[in-house]
């Protein structure tokens, strides 16, 4: 007998068979339930005071968009990652001048404390960017270090950095008294010396300061560059993880190791909870490549292999998939077809672990090339400029979007509604967040099919409908929910037609 279906509130593209859905949540997930983090470049998010720059009060004013108790007009994320908020002379703020303060352009420490309190009310965890590979060349530590090498004074802050009387490579820059200092990313970001016990004490104090302020943890910038060798880097992160867990047992640490799979696997043995899955992301990544070639079977086997490898290194490893971030070309620029944008959203949002959504990705904001182009203003409305920030200086204007948040919330066919639907579906089936991944043999190579714990996830990567026999693919299961970007519905009988670019979740039959 065909089951009755319930149309999910405010989402016309998702039908959920809610009866029998799991309700337990995994211990590694953020407190809000969906296990989704949202990355924010504060300066481009929302301007609360009319100076053209986003700020912490702007984020506070938009928290209900990210998550709220009613779920109305909300994405439903359960965590946010704030890009650097410390004082800095640069727009990007990855060159820190004070690790214990808020950049005045973004607000005050009181604003930050209010943000933490308001996030707690909504079940939103907060992690902040922690930049420990380098500081600003204008940091008092570095200014004091340069003065020490210039005057020949007893070294203290000189030991916080790497100095040499020889130019050891192209990454070494000249300073006073014929000395050179190391700065692998930019001359204005001198590398910190983690062989200095005093420097490590500073890092431990910084971590304790922000954890005591209420952050859930840290996004760790340039995690593979602290030392020149992998072994030393792994040992450093083991030390840092131990420091943080001694302060906050359930701290969440996610590292940026922008590298291939083998390097990422190694860092899962360092004590870090999660590493961003760079091999799956971007225009040349496994997700986009699989969608482009309509090869769902290979995508499924790649996900199974990746998850197996990270959990061999750490049984509690957290997968951190994403499509794009502040350093990569925005996904909407290389995923042009609107149906495929929705499909790729469903693919990574229904993966195990903690997916990360880059602000504006849910609107289809584009940006490529230099970093400023990838960090342009969030679009809240096409007609109402309230809270609209200016783009970073020198950024190219992105391609027009079909709507801002206001317009897309009123359009049930919008990309924003599809993101909301996928996140709501993920919340409804917690097994999607923590379950073991096993690739299934789908009826067609164009179909991605995996078991994730107690449920199965299907994605049709082609523009053609595909017939699926549930009892052949997953005996004892039934249709639990689906997403269809073309609007075509699915019959909930044992054999169903999976529409073009559609996604489905199967659950144990009652």
N, C-alpha and C positions, 0 to 999 in steps of 0.2 A: 504494500500500500504506500502511495506517495505521502511523504511527511509534510505537515504544515510548516510553512516558513514564516519567519518574522522579519519584516523590513527594518533594518537598523536605523535608529533615530537620526534624522538629519543627513543620512548618507544614502543616496539613491543607487549607488553602484555596488553596494555590498549587501548580501543576504546572509544572515547568520542563523544557523540551526542551534539555538542556544542550549537546548535541553541536553544535559550530559556533558557540557563543557567542563574542563578541569578548572579548579579554583585555587590550587596551591601555587605558591611562587617560590622560585629558587633563591637560595641564600645569597647568591652573588648579585642579585639584581638591585637597582636603585629602589628607593622606597615607594615611588609612585606607581609601579606595577607594569609599565610597558617595557622597561629596559631599553629605552631610547634616549640618547643624549643629543643635545642641540648645541652646535658650536656657534658662538657669537663673537664677532669683532665689534667691541663695544662702540667704537667711534662711528660706526656705520649703521647702528641698529635703530635707535630712537633718541631724538633730541628733546630733552625736557625743558630746556631753558632758552631756546631760540638762538643759540650761537652757531648752529650749523654742525655741531659735533655731537655724536651720541654719548650717553653718559649712564651712570648706574641708576639714577632716578628714572631714566627712560626705560631701562629694562624692567624696573619695578612696575612701571605703569603698564607694561605689556605682558606681565606674568600670566594673566588670565588667558591670553592667547596661547601660551605654551602649555598650561595645564590649569584646570579649575575643577572645583568639586562637582559641578553640574555636567561638565563635559561639553557644554554648548560653545560652539565657535572656538574650540580648543584643539590644538594638535594632539595633546595627550602625552607629551614627553615626560620623562621622569627624572631627567638630569640636564644640566647645562654646563658647558665648558666655556669659560671666559678666556679669550686670548689675553695676553699680558695686560695687567691693570696697574702695574707699578710705575712710578715716575720714570720718564724716559725722554730724551731729546728727539726721538724719532716718532713718526706717525704710527709705526707698527709696534713699538714698545718692546721689542726683543733685546734692546740694549738698556738694561736696568741701571738706574742710579741710586735707588733705595728699595731694598727688598722688604722693608717693613711698612711701606706707605702706599697710598692710592695716588695715582697721577691726578693732580688738581683739575686737569681738563675733564676727567671722568667723575669727579666728586670728592667725597671725604670718606674717612674711615667709618663715620656714622652712617653714611649712605650704604656702605658695604654691609655693615652690621644689620641695617634695615632690610637689605636685599636677602641676606641669609634667613632672617626671621620670616619674611614674606614667602620665601621659597619653601621653608619648612611647613608653613600652613597649607601649601598646595601639594605636598609630597614630592617636591623637586629637590634633588641633590645638586650641589655645586662643586665643580672642580675648577681649579685655576691653572693657567700656564705657569710652570716653574722653570725658569731658565737658569740652569746651573753650569752649563758648559762655558759661559762667558758673562761678563758684565759690560756695562758701558765704559768707554774710555773716559767718561766724565764722572764715573763713580768715585766717591772719596777714597775708596781703597786704592784704585789705580793712580789717582793723582798723588796720593801719599807714596805709593811705590815708585813712581817716576822721580819724585823728590828725593827718595832714598838713594836711588842709583845715581842721580845727578850729584848729590852732596857726599856720597860715600858713607852715609849714616848707617848705624846698625840696622840690618834688614829686619823688617817685620812684615809690612805689607808687600814688600818685594817678593816674599815667599808665597803670597796669594796668587801670583801669576808666574808665567814662564818667561824668564829673562835670560839673555845670552849676550856675550860680547862678540858673537859671530852670527851672521845671517844664515840660519840653518836651512832655510828653504824659502820658497816664494811667499809662504804664509807668515814670515817674520818681518816686522816693520821697525824702522829705526826710531829711537827716542834719545833722550838726553845722554850726554857723556859717552857716546859711541856704543851704547847698548841697543839691543833689539828685543822685541817682545813678540810672542806668538799670538796670532789671531786668524784662525782658519777660515772664518766666514767673511770678515770685513775688518779693516784696520781700526774701526771705531768700536769693535767688540772683542777686546783682549780675552784670551782663554784663561780660565781659572785653573789653579794648580791643586788638584785633589790629593797630591802627596803631602800637602801641608796639613798637619793635624789642626792647626788654628783655622784653616779654611774649612775643613770638615765640620769643626765645631760651629762655625758660622752657618753652614748649610743645615745642620741639625736644628739650630735655633730658629732658622727661618721656617723650616717645616713645622716645628712645634707652634710657632706664632700663628700660622694660618690655620692649622688644624684646631687650635684652641679658639679661633674665630668662628669655627663651625663648617669649614669646607669639608667635603667628603674625601677629597684627595687632590691629586695633581695630574695634569698632562705634562709629561716630561720631554722637553724640547731637546732635539739633537742627542738622543740617548746613546748613540753608538760613537760619539765623538769626544767623550770625556777623557779617554786615553787613546793611545795609538793602536792598542791591541784589543782584540775581543775579550781575552781572558781577564785583562785588567778592568775593562768595562763591566763585565759580568760580576766581578768581585765588588766593584763600587756599588752597583745597583742592589746586590745582596745586602751590603752594609746599609744603604739608604732605606731599603724596604724594612729592614729590621728596626731602624730608628723610628720610622713612621708607625709600624705596628706596635711598637712599645708605647706610643702615644695614643693611637686610635686603632683598635684591633681590626675593625672592619674598613679601614682605609682603602680607597680605590686608586690604584696607580696604573696609568696607561702611558706607554712609552712610544715615542716616535723613532722607529728604526726604519728609515726610508731605504729599503734594500730588498734583495731577493728573498725567497722563501727560506733557504737554509740559514741565512743570518737571522731572520725573524724567529725561526724555531729555536735557535740557540738562546735568544733573550728570554724565551719563556721559561728558561731554567735559572733566571736571575733573581726571582722573587717578585718581579713585576706581574700584576694581575693580567694585563692585556697589552697587546701590541697592535697598532693599526695594520690592517691587511692591505698593504700597498699593491701586492701582485694582483689582487682582484679589482682594484680601483682604476679610474682614469680611462682615457680613450683607448689606450693600448692594453688595458687590463683584462683579466679573464672574464669578468661579467660582460663588459661591452663587446669583447671579441666573440663570446658565445652567442649573444643576442644578434650580432651582425651576421654570423654564419648560421644562425638558427640551430645551434647544436646544444640542446638541453641536456643530452646524455653526458657529454663531456663536462659541462658545468657541474652536474650532479656528482660525478666521480671526483672532480677536482675539489669540491667542497668536502666530500667524505675524507679524502686524503689529507687535506689541510687540517681539518679538525682532529683527525687521528694523530697527526704529527705533533700538534701543539699540546695535546693532552698526554702524549707519551712523555713530554718534557715536564708537564705540570698537570696533574689530574684535575685541578681546579681552574685551568686556563680559561680565560674569557676571550672569545673571538670579538674583534672590533672592526666590522666591515664598514665601508663608506664608499660613496661614489666620487666625491671631490671634497677638497678642503681649501684653506686659504693659500696654499702653496701650489695647487694644481689648477689646470683649466677647469672652469665650472662645467658640470655635466650637461647642462642644457645646451651648451655650445656644440657638443659632439653628438648629442642625442636629439636629432631634429624632429623626428616623427613624434607627435603628441601621444600616440598609443604606446610607443616604445618607451617614452619617458615614464609613463605610468607603470609599464611592465618592469622596468629596471628598478623603480621605486619599490614595487612589491617584492622583487627578488632579494634586495639587500635588507629590507625592513623585516622580512620573514625568515632571515637567517638566524641561527643560534648566536648567543652572546649579547653584546651591547652595540647595536648599530649607531653610527654618528651621522646626523643630518647637519649639513652646513647651512647656516641661515640663508634664506632666500631660495634654497634648492627646491622647496615646495612650491615656489612661484614660477620657476623656470628662468630665474635671473642668469644671465650669461656673463662671461668675463674670461679672457685668456691673455697670455703674454706676460708682461711684467706684473709684479705682485699687486700693485695698486689697482689694476684692472679687475682683480679677483676679489677685491674687498670693497666694492662699491655699495651704495646705499640700499638698505632694505626698502621695499616699496610697500607702503601701507595703504595708499589709495592713489588712483590716477588723477583724482580731482581735488582732494583735500590734502594740502601740504603740511598740515599739523604734524609736528614731530619728525618731518622729513629731514634727514641729514644731508650734508654736502658729500660728494665723493672725495676720496683722498686726492690731494694735489697731484696733478699730472695724470690721473686716471682717464682712460678713454670712456666715453659714455657707452654703457652696455646696450645691447639690442633691446628694443621695447618689449615689455611683457604684455600678455593679453589682459592682465589685470593685477592690481595690488591685492593686499589681503582683503580689503573691503569688497572689491568686485568678485574675487574668487569665492569668498564665503557665501555670496548670494547666487553662485553658479554651481549647481550640483554636478556638472560635468567637468569642473576645473581640476587642474593638477593638485591644488591644495586639498580639495575634498578627497582625492584619491590617497594622498598621504595620510589624511585623517582616518580614512577607512582602513588602510593597511595597518596603521598603528593600533586602531581599535581592535582589529582582528587579532593582532599579536597579543594584546592584553587579554583577550578572551581565552586564548589557548597558551597558558604559561609554559607548556612543554616546548613550545617553539624557542624559548629563551635558553633552556638549559639542557635539552635532550641530546643524546648521542645521535650522530648523523650516519645513516646507512643509505647508500644509493640504491634505487629500485630500477628494475628493467621496465621502462615505459613502453607503451605500444608503438611509439614513434620516436626517433632520435631527436625530434624537434621539441619533445616534452621533457622538461626537467622534473624529476620525481625522486624524492628522498623521504625516508622516515626521519623524523626528529623527535626522539622520545616516543610518546604515545600517539603522535599524529603524523600524517603524511602531508607533504607540500608538493603541489604540482604547479608548473608554469608552462604555458604554451608559448614558445619563443617564435612561432611562425605567424603569418598572416592568414592562415587557413584553420578551420575548425578541425579538431582531432577527437575521435571517439575513444572513450576510456571505459573499460569494464572494471569496476571497483573490485569485484571478487577475484578477478584474475590478477590484478595489480596488488591489492592489499586485502586478502581474505579477512572477513570479519569486521570490515570497516564500512563507514557510510559517509556521505557528504556532510561536512560540518559547516563550511562557509566558502564563499567565493567572491572574487573581484573580477569585474569584466569592463575593461576600458571602452569597448565598443557598445556597451549597454545590452548586449545579448545575454539572456538569462539561461540558467542551467536547470534542467529537470533533475530532481533529487533521487531518481530511481537508480537501480544498481548499475546500469550502463548510462552514461551521459555524454554529451558533446561539450568538450572544452573549447569555448570560443577563441578566436584569434587574440593573442597577447593576454589571455585571461589567466587567473591564478585560482587555485582551489586548495582547501584544507580538508583532509579526511580525518575522521575521528572514530574511535571504537564504537561499533554498533551497540545500541542499547539492548 
